[in-house]
Amino acid sequence: MDRIPILKVGDCLLVTIQVDMHDELAMSLQEDLTSQIAKHASRGVLIDISSLEVVDSFIGRMLANIAAMSRVLDAQTVLTGMQPAVAITLVELGMSLPGIKTALNVERGMELLREFTQQNVGLEDSDGSED
């Protein structure tokens, strides 16, 4: 079975979808990605879908599920490279993709993830005790 590669970049994971997504591939991506988030204690997930020309309701739900699972595992999800036709389809299907930030390209997506991880570093360091 095909697998979508997941690359570790600092404390984030990068997924570039270069093939048409079918249901089994989307399910394996969900499983692989959540495993990698937990394994590496990743703080961010960037999913580049610039090669996707068509998204159906199942794939849209899978992306939303990935974002929800990432949040539970303390990681922010950013979706990049969405084609206009994909955005139109998602809106027409009534899918708002809650919990997913979007960016036009990978570079801007990585900036969003850096901002998120930097904001949350201060929260982890402050435990309320005085030194």
C-alpha positions in Angstrom: 0.0 0.0 0.0 1.2 3.5 -0.8 2.3 5.8 2.1 2.7 9.6 2.2 6.1 10.6 3.5 6.2 12.6 6.8 9.4 14.7 7.3 10.5 16.0 10.6 11.6 19.6 10.5 12.7 20.9 13.9 9.8 20.3 16.2 7.3 20.2 13.3 6.2 17.6 10.8 5.9 18.3 7.1 3.6 16.3 4.9 3.5 17.0 1.1 0.7 15.3 -0.6 1.9 14.6 -4.2 -0.8 12.1 -5.3 -4.5 12.0 -5.5 -5.9 11.0 -2.1 -8.1 8.0 -1.9 -9.8 6.9 1.3 -7.3 4.2 2.3 -4.4 6.6 1.8 -6.1 9.2 3.9 -6.7 6.7 6.7 -3.1 5.6 6.7 -1.9 9.2 6.7 -4.0 9.9 9.7 -2.6 6.9 11.6 1.0 7.6 10.5 0.8 11.3 11.3 -0.6 10.8 14.8 2.0 8.2 15.5 4.8 10.6 14.4 3.4 13.5 16.4 3.5 11.3 19.6 6.9 9.8 18.8 8.6 13.1 18.2 6.5 15.3 20.5 5.9 17.5 17.5 4.4 21.0 18.1 3.3 21.6 14.6 2.0 19.8 11.5 2.2 21.4 8.0 0.2 19.6 5.3 0.9 20.9 1.8 -2.0 20.0 -0.6 -0.9 22.1 -3.6 -0.9 19.0 -5.8 -4.5 18.1 -4.9 -7.0 19.2 -7.5 -10.0 17.5 -6.1 -11.2 16.9 -2.5 -14.4 15.1 -1.6 -16.2 15.2 1.7 -14.4 12.2 3.1 -10.9 13.7 2.5 -12.2 17.0 4.0 -13.4 15.2 7.1 -10.0 13.4 7.3 -8.1 16.7 7.2 -10.4 18.0 10.0 -9.9 14.8 12.0 -6.1 15.1 11.6 -6.2 18.6 12.9 -8.4 17.6 15.9 -6.1 14.6 16.7 -3.1 16.9 16.4 -4.6 19.4 18.9 -5.2 16.6 21.3 -1.6 15.7 21.0 -0.6 19.4 21.5 0.3 20.2 17.9 -1.1 23.0 15.6 -2.0 22.1 12.0 -1.5 24.4 9.1 -2.8 23.5 5.6 -0.9 25.1 2.7 -1.3 25.4 -1.1 -5.0 24.9 -1.3 -6.2 25.3 -4.9 -9.2 27.6 -5.5 -11.3 24.7 -6.8 -10.6 22.8 -3.6 -11.5 25.8 -1.4 -14.8 26.2 -3.4 -15.6 22.5 -3.1 -15.0 22.5 0.7 -17.2 25.6 1.2 -19.9 24.1 -1.0 -19.8 20.9 1.1 -20.2 23.1 4.2 -16.8 22.1 5.6 -15.1 24.8 7.6 -12.1 22.7 8.7 -12.1 23.8 12.4 -8.8 23.9 14.0 -6.8 24.2 10.8 -5.0 27.3 10.0 -4.3 27.9 6.3 -1.5 29.6 4.3 -0.9 30.1 0.6 2.5 28.4 0.6 4.8 26.3 2.7 7.0 29.2 3.7 4.1 31.2 5.2 2.8 28.0 6.8 6.2 27.4 8.5 6.1 31.0 9.8 2.6 30.4 11.3 3.9 27.3 13.0 7.0 29.1 14.4 4.7 31.8 15.8 2.6 29.2 17.4 5.5 27.3 19.0 7.2 30.5 20.2 3.9 31.7 21.8 3.5 28.5 23.7 7.1 28.1 24.9 6.5 30.8 27.5 3.4 29.0 28.7 5.5 25.8 29.4 8.3 27.7 31.1 6.0 29.5 33.6 4.9 27.0 36.2 3.9 29.7 38.7 6.8 29.1 41.1 9.3 31.7 42.0 13.0 31.0 41.6 
